[in-house]
Every structure is written in structure tokens, then in C-alpha cells.
Amino acid sequence: MNIAHAFYTVGQVKDLQLEMEEMHDQFREEETAEIRELQRELETTAKACRIVNFKLRKAERRCDQLEAEKVQADEKARQLEARFRTSDDRHHLLELEEELRMAKVLLMRFFCSCVFPP
């Protein structure tokens, strides 16, 4: 093997090494850009998850509040129902209904006497 041929081979090897380094650099740049894009997507997704989580907690609080209001309304209805189960209250309710009927009759008589005087 002659010296000229040996230098040529060493030169080719150096060229190939440079080409490989350039390819590695290009690959790293592409990989870095892809990682940055993935990080942006991750940040966007994380932000959306925080917003959904906030809305979920708000809806859960509202649901708990409505459940508490329902329990209170049910208890009040039971109390009122129990009050009107006693005979005194039922009797009082019947008296009020009778007074209302009498008031209607008197109002009609008064109206008729005003519109159609005797």
C-alpha cells in the first residue's frame, strides 16, 4: 500500500466522521425541537386539566349545597306534615276553610246588593 493511498483513506475517514457528526447534530436539533413541542403540548394539556379540575370541584360543591338544601326542605315538609296530623290543627284548618266560605258568601251578597239594589 502506498502513502498516497493511505492519506486518501484517512481523508475519507475524516470526511465520514465529519458527516456523522453533522448527522448527529442535525438529529439532536430535530430531537430538541420535538421535545420542546411535546413540552408545549404537555403544558397546554396540564392547563386544561387544571381548569376541568376546578370546574369539577365547583360542581361538587354546588351538588353538596343542593343536597343540603334538599335535606332541609324535606325536614321542613315532615315538620309541617306532622303539625297538621294533630286533630287540633285539622280542626283549626276546617274552621279557617269555613270562615273563608262565609266571607265569599258575604262578599257575593254585598256585591249583589251594590249592583242590584233592592
Secondary structure, DSSP 8 states (H G I E B T S, - for coil): --HHHHHHHHHHHHHHHHHHHHHHHHHHHHHHHHHHHHHHHHHHHHHHHHHHHHHHHHHHHHHHHHHHHHHHHHHHHHHHHHHTTSHHHHHHHHHHHHHHHHHHHHHHHHHHHHHS--
